């Protein structure tokens, strides 16, 4: 094989010799030996004169004697069957050229049900105290080839006729409803209806013991939620969301749901959050199950948005599919954006569009790196695909879609989407296909506008100042490193002046533009020097830097409660980013934070809390002697809101207040507020004696567990051991992941080492390990030493895939010295792999950014006086 088939090696795509049209697939998984056998008859259209058929296969053994090609009445036996491991392809060579046109390629194969949560894999569960295996598939992006030989690229759409042979007592599910079932002894053969045309990455099979709850949409489509035996009632909330969401999307996209049923299933071991397989959507338990007694408000919201995201894919992704992984963002960015649209329609009281800004912030954070990537990425190898399932594809993708919808207007945007779905249904599309339809529908230069956002990485910061009623705007590429990139964008600028009635929008196409705002200033209700807010409602994916005069006016507008939630969020978030990039002093950032002392809005306070954690950590590196003052400032800042909400929920309070209470108490505990920690520990002890007590509802648990860990050290381990006991007793994934996150907040490095080792033991499912990696500031060095020591083991356990990248980003990114960045580079120099390369570069860049920020803070004049004044300010 060494020099054979060289022309097929190292290619990003399969050669176009034949197109698959239909897979007749029979699989027999053995859940005890964890092996499976299968055979496939693949109807293909041979489109060029060739002796070869080349398709994907990985970790499969193909029986060479079973391979043949049948065309009209002639059978061609395979001369040779070559598996090329590194390219994940199988080359079938025949003795003569195959006739053009239709034929059937047949082969038998075997494989292993792996434990790596990709391909055809095994997940474990307990039934009546006995540990059992289930068989599950996870094929996106490129792992259908681990289950059966196939053309494993999104553009090769075909129909699938699947048959399973499984133990007769088990539930066996696939994309389509069961057509026929035959029981022979203790085995059953299940034949499924043939699917419509679809990509291989959307094929799904699940075999195991499950309960389910069932409902129907308004037009009669049966929807089921499957989960482990005994947990069926935890599926009701997701079922309710799904039953209402399908008709909503049918109306929005102007096309019905295209399959006869929808199943959603919770899988105990699952790498991603969920996977939109056509008609059989798989989920982590935490993203599908909701338990009234033990789930928090935040869990409920997560279930709703994830279900809406996956169901959006049934149209955007499954019915219309990206042509190649370069256009992945179309799938993910779009599903993310539209999941907020659906959730807002079902739960308007959640004010979900304000929370969408957290998605935008994550996109802006990653895209402020030199090591970011454009929304559209050239993919040259299947191994590169995993790393682009990131905040650019999902979050920047969703944010630029929101920006475009805001610019074109919702009606025009929706009409265009319906036309796009209609035009490309059962087919594949590229980014420019969507732009063309939107351009036709709206008459706006969508292609030109959007290319500047999808084909180059990064985004601008628009600097604004006012001079003689002229607003001077200048755009430069924003980089968190503080340097200036050379990107330029077409920016949909919006601004309002003194009130939301006085607003203006225009397309900024040059590097700098001057805007006459005389008419706005004249119509503004606040005479004198009114505030000016650019990027109204934060619909644009860019940052804004105001001069000192405009900044002061906006601070006053915040204190006077004149601004919307989204605008307050944007001013805060931009200020934080500018401070990190050393474009603005830390003291001016802290002064802005102080103006939010009486803040009531969830989205703003939640971001204020996240920023306070990061500022506190960077200050510990830069100015350790001021750290206690900074913590005191944050405690004073959050106490006002915490006292308004107090510890116990009020009857009929909002979902947002329920989420906020936990976040505020968590912050007070993390900053060492003794009263909060003491009260948390008191409630925890009551809870230990009575798991059903009302003093520790799910919304408070994370905060209380964090508070408990603040007092744990090697000489007093009782809180740690009590939390491990709770972890071992609960069978609810949401509770387990809450505890793992809290354990990592301990300040004692020796305990942190125990926590990290616990993450790798058999009691923690490997998908959940990542929840315990965000260790305290004091545990940073311990975590890095641990990662180095355990790297080979971790790498072997996780293989390629995005869970592996989380170990690197969580452990490396918090550091703030150039020496540490060099040490990390040296360690990974001999251990780099294509699937971690991007994450590694980004994490090292974050260390450099932190180190720059530390230097800038150390050079700041009068910081000590400013911090002391804020910490001891009397309100």
Secondary structure as GFF3:
##gff-version 3
##sequence-region A 1 875
A	DSSP	three_ten_helix	6	8	.	.	.	ID=ss1
A	DSSP	beta_strand	18	30	.	.	.	ID=ss2
A	DSSP	beta_strand	35	46	.	.	.	ID=ss3
A	DSSP	beta_strand	52	56	.	.	.	ID=ss4
A	DSSP	beta_strand	60	62	.	.	.	ID=ss5
A	DSSP	three_ten_helix	64	66	.	.	.	ID=ss6
A	DSSP	beta_strand	68	71	.	.	.	ID=ss7
A	DSSP	beta_strand	74	84	.	.	.	ID=ss8
A	DSSP	three_ten_helix	85	87	.	.	.	ID=ss9
A	DSSP	beta_strand	89	94	.	.	.	ID=ss10
A	DSSP	beta_strand	101	112	.	.	.	ID=ss11
A	DSSP	beta_strand	119	127	.	.	.	ID=ss12
A	DSSP	beta_strand	130	138	.	.	.	ID=ss13
A	DSSP	three_ten_helix	144	146	.	.	.	ID=ss14
A	DSSP	beta_strand	159	167	.	.	.	ID=ss15
A	DSSP	beta_strand	171	174	.	.	.	ID=ss16
A	DSSP	beta_strand	178	184	.	.	.	ID=ss17
A	DSSP	beta_strand	187	192	.	.	.	ID=ss18
A	DSSP	three_ten_helix	200	202	.	.	.	ID=ss19
A	DSSP	beta_strand	205	208	.	.	.	ID=ss20
A	DSSP	beta_strand	211	216	.	.	.	ID=ss21
A	DSSP	beta_strand	222	227	.	.	.	ID=ss22
A	DSSP	three_ten_helix	232	235	.	.	.	ID=ss23
A	DSSP	alpha_helix	236	253	.	.	.	ID=ss24
A	DSSP	beta_strand	261	267	.	.	.	ID=ss25
A	DSSP	beta_strand	274	275	.	.	.	ID=ss26
A	DSSP	beta_strand	280	284	.	.	.	ID=ss27
A	DSSP	three_ten_helix	285	287	.	.	.	ID=ss28
A	DSSP	alpha_helix	297	313	.	.	.	ID=ss29
A	DSSP	beta_strand	320	322	.	.	.	ID=ss30
A	DSSP	three_ten_helix	325	327	.	.	.	ID=ss31
A	DSSP	alpha_helix	328	346	.	.	.	ID=ss32
A	DSSP	three_ten_helix	348	350	.	.	.	ID=ss33
A	DSSP	alpha_helix	352	367	.	.	.	ID=ss34
A	DSSP	three_ten_helix	382	384	.	.	.	ID=ss35
A	DSSP	three_ten_helix	386	388	.	.	.	ID=ss36
A	DSSP	alpha_helix	391	391	.	.	.	ID=ss37
A	DSSP	pi_helix	392	396	.	.	.	ID=ss38
A	DSSP	alpha_helix	397	408	.	.	.	ID=ss39
A	DSSP	alpha_helix	410	424	.	.	.	ID=ss40
A	DSSP	beta_strand	427	429	.	.	.	ID=ss41
A	DSSP	alpha_helix	431	442	.	.	.	ID=ss42
A	DSSP	alpha_helix	446	454	.	.	.	ID=ss43
A	DSSP	beta_strand	460	467	.	.	.	ID=ss44
A	DSSP	beta_strand	470	477	.	.	.	ID=ss45
A	DSSP	beta_strand	491	497	.	.	.	ID=ss46
A	DSSP	beta_strand	503	508	.	.	.	ID=ss47
A	DSSP	beta_strand	512	516	.	.	.	ID=ss48
A	DSSP	alpha_helix	518	523	.	.	.	ID=ss49
A	DSSP	beta_strand	532	534	.	.	.	ID=ss50
A	DSSP	three_ten_helix	536	538	.	.	.	ID=ss51
A	DSSP	beta_strand	543	546	.	.	.	ID=ss52
A	DSSP	alpha_helix	548	559	.	.	.	ID=ss53
A	DSSP	alpha_helix	565	580	.	.	.	ID=ss54
A	DSSP	alpha_helix	586	594	.	.	.	ID=ss55
A	DSSP	alpha_helix	602	622	.	.	.	ID=ss56
A	DSSP	three_ten_helix	624	626	.	.	.	ID=ss57
A	DSSP	alpha_helix	627	645	.	.	.	ID=ss58
A	DSSP	alpha_helix	655	670	.	.	.	ID=ss59
A	DSSP	alpha_helix	674	689	.	.	.	ID=ss60
A	DSSP	three_ten_helix	694	696	.	.	.	ID=ss61
A	DSSP	alpha_helix	698	710	.	.	.	ID=ss62
A	DSSP	alpha_helix	718	729	.	.	.	ID=ss63
A	DSSP	alpha_helix	733	743	.	.	.	ID=ss64
A	DSSP	alpha_helix	749	759	.	.	.	ID=ss65
A	DSSP	three_ten_helix	769	772	.	.	.	ID=ss66
A	DSSP	three_ten_helix	777	779	.	.	.	ID=ss67
A	DSSP	alpha_helix	780	798	.	.	.	ID=ss68
A	DSSP	alpha_helix	802	812	.	.	.	ID=ss69
A	DSSP	alpha_helix	818	829	.	.	.	ID=ss70
A	DSSP	alpha_helix	834	858	.	.	.	ID=ss71
A	DSSP	alpha_helix	863	871	.	.	.	ID=ss72
###
